[in-house]
Amino acid sequence: MATVERTAVKWDYAPAPESRDSATIKPRYDLFIGGRFVAPTDGTVVSTVNPATEEVLAEVAFAGPGDVALAVEAARGAAAGWAALPALERGKYLFRIARLLQERARELAIVETLDGGKPIRESRDVDVPLAAAHFFSYAGWADKLQYAFAGREFAPRGVVGQVVPWNFPLLMAAWKLAPALATGNTAVLKPAETTPLTALLLAEIIEEAGLPDGVVNIIPGDGSAGASLVRSDVDKVAFTGSTAVGKEIQRALAGTGKGLTLELGGKSANIVFEDAALDQAVEGIIEGIFFNQGHVCCAGSRLLLQESVAEEVVRKLWARMERLRVGDPLDKNTDVGAINSAEQLARITSMVEAGEREGATRRSVSCALPEAGYWFAPTMFLDVAPANRIAVEEIFGPVVSVTTFRSPGEAVEKANNSAYGLAAGVWTDNGAKAFEVASKLRAGVVWQNTYNKFDPTAAFGGYKESGFGREGGPAGLSPYVRFGG
Amino acid sequence: MSRSLTPVNRVGVDERAAALGRRSIKTTAKREGIRLATSMIDLTTLEGSDTPGKVRHLCAKAVCPDSSRPEIPSVAAVCVYPALVEVAAAALRGSGVAVASVATGFPAGQTSLKVKLDETREAVAAGAAEIDMVISRDAYLRGDDARVAGEIEAVKEACGAAHLKVIIETAELPTYAHVRHASELAIAAGADWIKTSTGKSTSGATPGVVLVMLETVRDHAHRTGEIVGVKAAGGVSNTKAALHQLVLVKETLGDEWLTPERFRIGASSLLNDLLMQYAKLDGGHYGRAEDFSKE
């Protein structure tokens, strides 16, 4: 007779890699200018690599200053026709782009993960669906702008220059392009140096959607191409990236009359009160700092714990961190993928070393990291003093700095004690306290009992050195129009 | 004395539980997961129409779920009404499969304590090694925690050496915070196991309630070093749902909790789906339901 097996087994998930078969990456991609893919005239051709393996994925044309000028010229040429199109027709194009994004969702998710290192779970469930949702949302606004602007006279800005970062390549392109097009502008978009591929797939989609030539131009390039673009003959600049570059752009544009919105860095506070649901708060802390390897401008990188529960939360957080599955970004069970580039890995490493030198206690998860590629183990710093660099400067990696407070007033003071003001999290089961604290936080987004939740209908943007202007929802439309008769 | 509830955030719990349901369990992981889930089943029949014949058939299936695949382990226990404990005990003698019995006026619990204790003692005397009791939800909802705890303590004593599983019937509790509170109350009163549901109410072992209960026993183990088991019962009727439960255990408590000593799944129809899915891994196609005996 059989007997019951009563020994505990080590049950682990077998590798579950997403197949690369549904994504074809071409050997080479050119610049998308005037509705065609064209070779650069004075640019270069650069390899784009998979940060998880250092394998070369494709050769990509980078725009030179002459190419930037050509792209702006193409956008200028298309501007009058696009603005004159009935708004309903512009909306139809946007709906078409949204549907094509959905149709090619799987391919886009795979390429996003290959080019940027983020887990397929995130590109599949967050980046790509949200990008489509932004186009859907703004497609609906295109013929309803008079309701967004409450009786005011408005007109498109004209040609907009848009520079997006490497952390959410496709999603940031969608955030930028959808409201610009809905309001009747034409655009030149520069994807980030290390992650140009999904923006180029978006260019293919725009071609397939039949947008008039020149309405959208997509020109990969490095920082110099971005600098040329913001200084070119555009009517408005939208930039998402570092505060240092944002300041340069603002200096360059001062006095030119060009419109500008900046979405910059952050050092956002995630505040946990003693009356919070602690297990769910721990999940929110994890989501806040390890989502996309911490390459998130609004990452909850400063964890503020009420002293009475600090020990318990740190214990639970550490146990949870040790269960994070770090590795192959294409594996459907991976929680934390690769660092986006060697350069970013070097920056994270140097910040973490600075944290150790300044006396904070470092705890990094002892997970096995792949040999090739760029990796950083999930890390927390305890005993962080507010003056330490790791408490002040953006790390943009999977590193959370933990500090404590004693009262709601002290929590607010510490949270606001930052050059930045992009986002914050408040964890408490007490509704009155949550609203009181949220109203005192100088941050563009305050999440209550959750973190890193995005929706195309919600405005996103910063206070202070986190930038100005809002993206998303009706608020995201106004930067793209000029008011007045 | 008023109750103090530990906050539990429903949105956060459901989000985490759903995220763990999206783990991809394929190939070897699926094969091993099916065998593991099988070993954790409390194979259950709780019908007015249960007869000794049906129970004997069920016991044979419990010991050897699939005679063509000897690597499939026996289930953990067979769960029956008290009147059928003797039959089950005789059928399972020497097999290593335990007899569990629902006592204490299952499923409503609306009988006197005396009746509950008598029923418990009779089931144990007839050979039940595990007693699944229900808490008095009427008392709990009135706020009479002392009565709920007192009953659990009394039944625990009546169990003697038998293990006590306390059913908190989560579908009848107002919030997740109450699921946690009732779990803590049961543990403090001596429960060896906490169990989600009778299987007779509107919902059963949803991933959310199981997650809350797993977190409760995890925190209890941290605080006291004591291990309390969790039994998910009701609604776990297919392989996908069962593997989801295993993922919840693995990622909340760790691999050392993946044993029938610490986690059980109370189910009647789950076993056949596990067997069908296991056969599919070998054959590449789903079998017919009639290829697998119900009992």
Interface residues (C-beta under 8 A of the other chain):
Chain A: M1 A2 T3 V4 E5 R6 T7 A8 V9 K10 W11 D12 Y13 A14 A16 R121 D125 D275 A276 A277 L278 D279 Q280 A281 E283 G284 R315 R323 K332 N333 D429 N449 T450
Chain B: T6 P7 V8 N9 V11 G12 V13 E15 R16 R22 R23 S24 I25 K26 T27 T28 A29 K30 E32 G33 L36 S39 V63 C64 P70 P73 S74 V75 A76 G94 S95 G96 V97 E215 H222 L246 K250 E251 G254 D255 E256 W257 L258 T259 P260 E261
